[in-house]
Amino acid sequence: MNVFNDEITNLSISVLENCRNRKWQLATAESCTGGLIGGALTDIAGSSDVFDRGFITYTNIAKNRVIGVDTATLRARGAVSEDVVKEMALGALNTANVDIVVAVTGIAGPGGGSKTRPVGRVHLAVATKDGIAVHRKMDYGDIGRSEVRIATVKTALEMLRDISA
């Protein structure tokens, strides 16, 4: 029995198969999901030939010290921004020396939102060894903390699946 629902399990299998076919190694850089993307991937038996590591960089200090997000970017743009998520993806790619990374940062709620950065706002980026492949800004809405996190996992896996296909 898998920990995650069938949709996330099937997406994880697709990502792993795509990466395996390309002989790609994969890493994650997660903030608001707290490791759930890596958890979904490693819930699949045999994932260790593709999944290298996950960085859980929940705080700005961790984003800076662990994967090299520039403190000036964090100050100027805020942690929940396109610029920061791109730096997270590229920083994790370089730190792990893998072929593909997905990075996520957002506001899962129930608090912490503002008019310009509402609860449910999440930025996602996929980077490959050739650079940023795709960025998405999602506004899931104030649907509940767990629901925002699971929706983010699903979107991240879809992005990985599409880029690795």
C-alpha positions in Angstrom: 0.0 0.0 0.0 1.3 3.4 -0.9 1.1 6.4 1.4 -0.2 8.8 -1.4 -3.4 8.6 -3.5 -3.4 6.8 -6.9 -3.0 10.0 -8.9 0.1 11.0 -7.1 1.4 7.5 -7.1 0.9 7.2 -10.9 2.5 10.6 -11.5 5.5 9.5 -9.4 5.9 6.3 -11.4 5.8 8.2 -14.6 8.4 10.7 -13.4 10.7 7.9 -12.3 10.2 5.9 -15.5 10.9 9.0 -17.7 14.1 9.9 -15.7 15.2 6.2 -15.7 14.8 6.1 -19.5 17.0 9.3 -19.9 19.4 8.0 -17.2 18.7 11.2 -15.2 19.2 11.7 -11.5 16.6 13.8 -9.7 16.5 16.1 -6.7 13.9 18.3 -5.0 14.1 21.6 -3.2 11.0 22.0 -1.1 9.7 24.7 1.2 5.9 24.7 1.7 5.7 20.9 1.0 8.2 20.0 3.6 9.5 16.9 1.7 6.3 15.6 0.4 7.5 15.6 -3.2 10.5 13.5 -2.3 8.2 11.4 -0.1 5.9 10.7 -3.0 8.8 9.7 -5.3 10.5 7.5 -2.7 7.2 5.8 -1.9 7.8 3.9 -5.1 10.0 0.8 -4.8 13.2 1.1 -6.8 13.2 4.9 -6.8 16.8 5.0 -5.5 18.2 4.6 -9.0 16.7 8.0 -10.0 16.0 10.0 -6.8 19.2 11.4 -5.4 18.2 13.7 -2.6 15.7 16.2 -1.3 16.5 19.6 0.2 13.9 20.9 2.7 14.7 24.6 2.9 11.8 25.9 4.9 13.4 29.1 6.2 15.2 31.8 4.3 18.4 31.0 6.2 18.2 27.4 4.9 17.4 28.5 1.4 20.6 30.6 1.5 23.0 28.3 3.4 21.9 25.0 1.9 21.2 25.7 -1.7 22.6 29.2 -2.2 19.6 31.4 -2.7 20.9 35.0 -2.6 19.9 36.9 0.5 19.4 40.0 -1.6 16.9 38.2 -3.7 15.1 36.9 -0.6 14.9 40.5 0.8 13.9 42.2 -2.5 11.4 39.6 -3.8 10.3 37.6 -0.7 10.6 33.9 -0.3 7.3 33.3 -2.2 8.4 34.6 -5.6 9.4 33.5 -9.1 13.0 34.7 -8.6 13.5 32.8 -5.4 12.0 29.5 -6.7 14.3 29.7 -9.8 17.3 30.3 -7.5 16.2 27.3 -5.4 16.0 25.1 -8.4 19.3 26.1 -9.9 21.0 26.0 -6.4 19.8 22.5 -5.7 20.8 21.4 -9.3 24.3 22.7 -8.7 24.6 21.4 -5.1 23.3 17.9 -5.9 25.0 17.8 -9.3 21.9 16.0 -10.8 20.1 16.3 -14.1 16.7 17.7 -13.0 15.3 19.5 -10.0 11.9 20.7 -9.0 11.6 23.5 -6.4 8.6 24.8 -4.6 7.9 27.7 -2.3 4.5 29.0 -1.2 2.0 29.9 1.5 0.0 26.8 2.6 -1.9 28.7 5.3 -4.0 29.0 7.2 -2.2 32.3 8.0 0.8 34.1 6.5 -1.0 35.4 3.4 -1.3 39.0 2.3 -3.1 40.9 -0.4 -0.1 40.5 -2.7 0.8 37.0 -1.6 -2.4 35.2 -0.7 -2.8 31.9 1.1 -2.6 29.2 -1.5 0.0 31.0 -3.7 2.8 28.7 -4.7 5.7 29.2 -7.1 7.2 26.1 -8.7 10.3 25.7 -11.0 11.9 22.8 -12.8 15.6 23.2 -13.7 17.6 20.8 -15.9 21.3 20.8 -16.4 20.6 23.1 -19.3 18.9 25.8 -17.1 15.4 26.6 -16.0 12.9 24.7 -18.1 9.7 26.0 -16.7 8.1 28.1 -13.9 4.5 28.2 -12.7 2.7 30.4 -10.3 -0.3 28.6 -8.8 -3.1 30.2 -6.8 -4.8 27.2 -5.2 -6.8 29.5 -2.9 -7.4 29.1 0.8 -8.5 25.5 0.5 -6.7 24.2 3.6 -3.1 23.6 4.5 -3.0 19.9 3.6 -4.9 20.5 0.4 -2.5 23.2 -0.8 0.5 21.0 0.0 -1.0 18.0 -1.9 -2.0 20.2 -4.8 1.6 21.4 -5.0 2.9 17.9 -5.0 0.6 17.0 -7.9 1.6 20.1 -9.9 5.3 19.5 -9.2 5.1 15.9 -10.4 3.2 16.9 -13.5 5.9 19.4 -14.3 8.6 16.9 -13.8 6.7 14.3 -15.9 6.3 16.8 -18.8 9.9 18.0 -18.8 11.4 14.5 -18.4 9.1 12.9 -21.1 
